[in-house]
Structures are given as C-alpha cells and as structure tokens.
Amino acid sequence: MRSRSTSLTRLIGLMALMAGFTLQAAVKELDHIVAVVNEDIIAKSELDSQTREMLAQLTQKRTNLPPMRILQGQVLERMIAKRLQLQTAERLGLGVDDATVTKAITNIAENNNISLLQLRETLEADGISFPLFREQLREDILINRLKQKEVINRIVITEQDVKSFLAREIGTSRQRSAVRLFHILIATPEGASPQDVQEAKKQALAVYDQLEQGADFNELAVRVSDGRQALEGGDLGWIETSRIPSLFTSVVDEMEPGAISEPIRNASGFHIVKLSEVRGGNKLIISQTHARHILVNTNEIVSDNEARQRLETLRERIIGGDSFESLARSHSDDKASAIKGGDLGWTSPGDLVTQFEERMDALAIGEISEAFKTQFGWHIVQPLERRQHDNTEEALKNMARQAIQKQKSEEAIELWLRQLRDEAYVEILPEALGTP
C-alpha cells in the first residue's frame, strides 16, 4: 500500500476523475448563515471547509492565489449553483440508488489501481468521512442525470450542423489533433440590457489589457472569471480539435501556442481564450479487412454442437470446391450479409466483436477459419483482402455528431445554470465572506 504522504495527491486525482467532484466537511456548527438559496441555507462552516479544500488544490497547482474574499466568492457561487441543481432534481423526483453509488465508487478505486479498502483508508487518513464521500458522489451523479434530462436530451442536431462542422474541420485545426485551452468568461445576465453588455465588454477589455501586459492568466481566471473552470485557473484541459466549442473554433485556428484571444461575445457574455499547447495532427491510418462469413445461430432446436458440425461440413465443401457465396446465401443466418454471399465489406478495428476480429486477423488471405463461437452464434470466416486505409475523413464524420453534441451541451448547460440562478431567490448575507 502507498505511503500516507501521497494520500492528498491521490485524493486530488480521484476528484479530477469525478469531473470536478469536491469534498466538503460535515457541518458541525451553524455559526451563522452566509447565503440563502430559495428555502435552503449555506452555513459559514460549509463555505470555510470548501474554501480550505480549494486552497489546497490551488496551492498544489502552484496557482497564484487571489484575495481571500474573491476566492470565497467564487467558491460560494459554485456552492449556490450546486444547491440549485439539487433542488431542481428533488422537485423533478430524480434520485440515485445505493447500487449505482457503490458501482461508481468501485470504478473510482479500479481506475486508480487501489482496492475499496485502500480508498476508504485514504479518505479517512485525510479526515474525510466515507459516508459523506458516498453522499457527495450521489449528488454528483444526480446532477449529471439532471443535466441529461433537462438540457442534453433536448439538444437537436441537424444535417446542416454536421455539414458545417465537417467544412470547418478543413481549417488549420485539421493540422492539430488536440489543443489545451484556458478560458475566462465575463458573464452577462439573461436578457441583458445594452448597458449590461457594455459594462461586461468594458470589464472583458480591461482583463484582456492586463493579460497583454503580462498578467498571469490562471490567477486572473480565479479572480474574475464566471466560467465553470474559474477555480481551476480557467483550464479546459486537452480538447480534441473536433471538439473545440464552436464559438472558439475559428479563433483558435488562427492562434499559436501562448496566444490570447480578444474578447469573443455570445449569449453567455464575453470569452477570452488562451491557447497553451498543441499536439500534432497525424493522419489516422488503420488496417482494414475485407472478409466474408457464414453464421449459424443456436436456439432451442439447434444446439452448439450441431451448429459447429454444420459449419465444419460447409467448410469442407468450400475447400472441396463449392462456392462460398452460394453456401452463404443458402445457409447463413446473418441475413444482411447472406444476400451478398456472406460479404462483410471493408471493416475497421472495432467494427466487429472482439472474438470475431481476433480469429479473422489471425488468418492468411483466402484461409477459411475453423468454426468458432461469438455472442451471435457460430461462424466460419475468410479474409479476402487487407489494406492500410487513411481513415481521417471517416473518423471525422463518425465523431461529428458526438462533437456537436458536446459543443451544444456545454453552451446550453452554461445558459441553463444562469437561468436557474436568475430565477431563484438567492441572498448572500452581509459579512458572508471572511477568513476561513
């Protein structure tokens, strides 16, 4: 088992895997209320606990710390947003059962190559209650389900969206496989007046001027950004070029590493983007196989043994000179390929189930396999051709809808969270912020 001195680092890793999951200490004493969120409250002790944890993370990342009141304000806004989402989930009757939470904890432990017992011991060594850890994880899962229901499932992607996305990919971003971006948002309220927009623009330009004069981007993001990654220094992490938010694509295309964009406006407000690093965009060359097969399903009438024997007989007939195509049309239970003489066309890695691909890849061109079983039944397969194929275009087409979904989701979630905030009763009490 690893030493306890690494427990904080390991915990930070776990938190990152849970997409921003943060741990808060149990509220032992309601010394006073710092915020009212509809019919709920946030206590000073809760805010202090969350702030101390954020301080630890920022210190580990060696981020220059903003004034304490500004940091606490950012933390408090994040807590308010979470309370509003949990309240919305409760109102809609959403929930997360114990089995789901247990599975998520198991996955966290496995992804970090530790046992459940080691995970629990690590948390407790850092003074974190395991039951509290479970409940915080339950809340994170619940919020993800809420976003799926209220935002993501309502997103519509048109064919024109896909065409525009693919046309845009012909730009310089095609020469890069991924970029690392940092982001600052100066938000405008929903239904912003011209004065609101002008004030936000003025603030964004002032921030941009500071950055141009050498101000630290991460420190400014923590201090002034209204974006969801503000407390991470605005770090959006590594993003595949096909998944860059559509608002930033044309701007990032023209940027070199280290460059900072001028403020970019959309409905959320004014965005400033820094391109930190890029990764080269090599072509995606894959090995493809053109093959044909015959499938015999098993059922109440056809046993495994009978299916295997039937295929072995067919194999002997093909070796003896009978037509593979004719026998596939007459005997294969894969009706889609049977009408084509068993032809599967050109297949790429991952197109077929693992057992099938492994058998097919082990054969020489023209060789016919022995009968073998997959989840679909019993097969014989014969590879006809192999080639090295530039799959770049196909890969872009396949990921287009997924990328567009992600782009639209990010923008829609940002607007939805602001709408929740605007429609709620939120009061931050005087003297709420102070030394934790």
N, C-alpha and C positions, 0 to 999 in steps of 0.2 A: 504494500500500500504506500502511496506517495506521502511525503512528509507534510506535516500540518502547515509548514511555512508557505506551501504553494496553494493553500486552500482558497485564499482570496482570488488568486489568478484563475483557478479552476472555476470558481463561482462566477466570475465575470464572463468566462467562456460559456457557461451554461445560460447565463442571462442573455447573451448575444444570440444564442441558438433559438431562444424563445421570442425572437423578433421584438426586442426592446423590453422584455419582461423585467420588472423591477420588484424588489422585495422590500416590504415595509415592516417595521417592528410593531408588535401589538400595542395598541393604545392602552397604557396603564393608568393614565391620569388625564382627565379632560381639564387641563389647566385653564384654557379658555378657547373659544371658538375663533377661527381665523376666516372662515368662509361659510356661507350658507348656499347650498345648491338645491334649489327647489325645496323639498321638505327634509333634505339631508344636511349634515354639517361636516366640516373638516376641522379637526382639532389641531392646536399648535403642536402637540406632541407628535401627531402623524406627519405634519409638514416637516418638523425638525428631523424625524427619522429618515424621511425620503431625501431630504437635503443632504444629510450626512452620507447617505449611500451614493448620491450623485457626486458629492465632493470626492469620495474615494475613487470613483471611476474616472473623473476628470484628472485627478492627481496622477493616477496610474498612466493615463494617456499623455501626461505632461502638457495638458492644455492650460494656457494662462487663464487664471480664474477671474471672472468679472466681480464687481462688488457684490457682497453677500445679499443685499436686498434684491438685486436684479436676478441673481441665481435663484433665490427663493421664489421670486415672482414667476419665473419660468417653470419651476417645479410645481408650484401651486396651480398654474394654468393646466399643466399636464394632469394633475390630480382631478381638477374640475372636469376636464374632458372625459376622463375615465368614469367618474361618478355619473355623468350624464348618460353615457353609453350603457352602464349597468342599470340605471333607472329605466331607460328605454327598453332594454331586454326584459326586465321584470314586467313592465307594462304589457309587452307583447306575449308574455307567457313562455319565453325561451328558458332553457335550462341545460345543464350538463351533468350527466350521471356519474357515479363514482367509478364505474368501469372505464369510462373514457379518460378520466383524470389519471387513473392508475396506468393505463396504456401509455399516456403521454409521458408520465414520469419514467416509465420503463425505457421508452425511446430516448429520453434525455440521457439516462445512465449509459445505455448502449452506445449512443453516438459519442460519448466521452470516454468509452472503454473502461468504465467503472461499474461495480455492482450496485444494486439498490442500497445495500447496507453501507457501502462506501459513500454513496451520495448522501444518505441520511447523516452519517458521521461527519462528513464535510460540512454540511449545513449547520449541524448542532455545534461543531467546533467553532464556527463563526458566529454563534449566538442566534441562529435562525431556527425558529420553531418549525419542525417538519409539517405539522398540521397546518400552520399558516402558509407554508410553501405550497401545499396542496390547494388551499383555498385561493391563493393568488393565481396559481396556474388555472384553476377552474374559471376564474374571472377572465383570464386572457383568452381561453378557448371560447367562452361565452361571447366576448366582444367580437372575436373573429366570425362567429356564426351570425351575430347581429349584422355585421358589415356585409356578409354574404347575402343575407336576406333583404336588407334594406337598400343596398347600393349595388353590389356586384351583379346580382342576378337580374337587375333591371337594365343593365347596360346592353345596348343594341349595337351590333357590328354589321355594317352593310358591305356589299361587294365593292362599292366605291372606296370605302375605308381601306380595304385590302389593296386595291389597285394603287391608291395614293401612297400607302405605306411602302409597297414594293418599288414604286417610282422614286420615292425619296431615298431608298436604300442605294440607289445608283450613285449617290453623292460620295463625298470623300470619306464618310464614315465607313463605307464598304472596305476601305483600306485598313480599318482598325477592327479588331474583334471585340474589344471591350475598353471602356473608359472608367476612370474613377473621378466622380464629381463631388463637389461641395456646394452647398446651397444656402442662400439667405432669402427669406421671404419677409417683405414688409406688407402686411395684410391690409386689405380694405374691407369694411363691413359689408354685409349683404345689402344690396340696394343702396350702395354708396352714393352720396351726393357729389357733385363736381368739386365741392370744397374738400370732402374726404379724400377724393382721388388726388387732388392737388397736394394736399398735406402729405399723403403717403409717397407720392412721387418725389416731393422735396426731401423727405427723410431718406428714401432709397438713393437719391443722387448724392446726398451727404455721406451715406455709408460707402458708396462707390468711390467718392473722392478720397475717403480715408484709406480704402484699400489700394487705390492708385498711389498713395503716398507711402505705402509700405506697412499699413496696419495689418495685424495678424487676422487672417480670415476666420480661423476657428474661434478665436476669442470674441470677435465681433458677432459671429453667429450665435454663440451662447448668450451674448449680451442683448442683441436686438432682434434676432430672427423670430418670426412667428411660425416657422416651419416645424414639422413634427420631429425633425432631427436636430433641432436647435441645441439641445443639451449634449449632443454628440459632436458639437462643433460644426454642424451642418453637413456632416459626412453622409453621403448617399451610398457610399461603398462602390464596389466594382459593378458596372452595369454593361451587359452586352449591348453593342451598338444598335441592335434591332429592338432593344427595349428602352432606349432613352426616351423619357417623356416627350411627347410630340411637340410641346411648347419649346423645348430646348434643342431639338434636332438640328435645325438649320444653323443655329448659333454655334453649337458645339462642332459642327462640321468644319467651320472656319477657324477654330481655335487651336492653338498649340499648347502643349503642357505648360502649366504655370499661368496661363492667360485667365483673365477675369472678364466676364461679360458686363456690358452696360445693363441697367435695369430693363427687364422684359416684363411687359404687362399682360395679365389675363384677368379673369373674373375674381381670382383669389387675391390679387394685389400685384406687387412688383417683385420680381425674382432677380437675384444676382447669382450667377453660376461661375464656379472656378473649375477649370479642367486641370486636375492634379497630375494624372498619369494616363498613359495609353498602352494598350497591348496590340501587337501586330496582328493583321488580319490575313492569315494564310488561307488558301483555298481549302475547302473541305473535300478531300479526295477519299473515297470509300471503295471497298471491294464489293462488287455486286455479282450475284449468281443468277443465271437463267436456268431454271430446273423444271422438271415435271414430276408428278407423283400420282399414286393411286392410294385412296383411303378406304378402309373398311371399318365401319362403325361396329361397336359391340352394343348389345342390348339383351333383353330377356330371351331372345331367340338365338342370337349369335354370341357365343362365348369368346373369351380371349383366345383360347386355343384354336377354335375354329377360324377366327379372323386371321390369326397368324398363318395357319395352314393354307387358307385360301390365297393369301398374298404370296406365300412361298411357291405355290403352284403357278400363279400368274408370273412370278419372276422367272421360273424355269421355262415357261412358254416364251417369254420375251427373249431370253438368252438363246432359245432354240430357233428364233426367227420370227415369231409372231409380232404384230405391230403393237408397240406400247400405246400409241394413240387410240387404236381400236379397242384394246382391252380396257383402257381408262374410261372411254365413253360407255362401255358396257358394264363395268364392274365398280367404278369408283363412287363412293358415297359423297364425295365433295362435288356437288352438282355444278358449282361455279366454274371449277377447272375441268370437270369431266367433259363438258361440251366442247372444250378446246383441246381434247386429247390429254388432259392432265396438266396442261401447260400453266405454270405459275407466273410466267413472265420474269422480268428482272426484279430481283428482291434485294433490299439493302439490309445491313445488320439491324436487328431489332424488329424487322417486319414480321418474322415468323417466331413461333415459340422456341425456347432455348434448345429443347431436346431435338427438335427437327433441324435447326440450324447446325448444331454440333455434328449430327450424322451427315448432313449434306456437305458441310465444309470438309469433312474427313475423306470424302470420295474423290477419285480422279474423274476428269471429264469423261462422260459416257458410261461410267461404272454405275451399276444398279445395286442399291443397298440391300442388305438382308431386311426382313420385316422387323419393324420396331414400333414401340408404342409411345403415344403422347396423350395429352388430356382429351384429344379429339377422337382417338381410336388408333388403329394400326395402319402403318404406311410402308410403302416402298418408294424411294426417291432416286432420280437420276439427274445429276447436273449436266447441262448441255454446253454452257459457255460460262466463262468468268471474265470480268473486266475491271479496270480501275476507272472509276467514274467521278467526274467533278460534280459533286452534289450541292454546290453552294447555292444555286438558284432554287433547287427543290427544298433545301433546308430553310431558306428564307421564306418560301411560300408556306411551308408547314408551320413555321413559328409565327407567321404574320398575325393570325388571329389571336394567338396567345399573347403576343407582344402588344397588340392593340388593346386587348382586354386589360392588360396590366396598366398601360398608359391611361386609359379612360378611368380605370378603377382608382388610380392614385388621385387624379383630378377630382373625380366625383366624391371620394371619401373626404378630401380636404374641404370641399364645399359643404358636404353633409355635416361634418363636425362643426363648421362655423355656423350652420343653420341651427343645430342643436343648441349651441351656445347663445345665439341671438334670441331664440325663442324661450329660453329658460329664465327662471329667476335666479340670478347669481349675485350675491353681495359679498364683496371682500371687505372685512371689517377694518376700521382704523387700527393702526399699530399692529396689523397682522404679521408684518414681516420684521424679523429681527434676528439676532444671533441664535443659531440652534444650539 
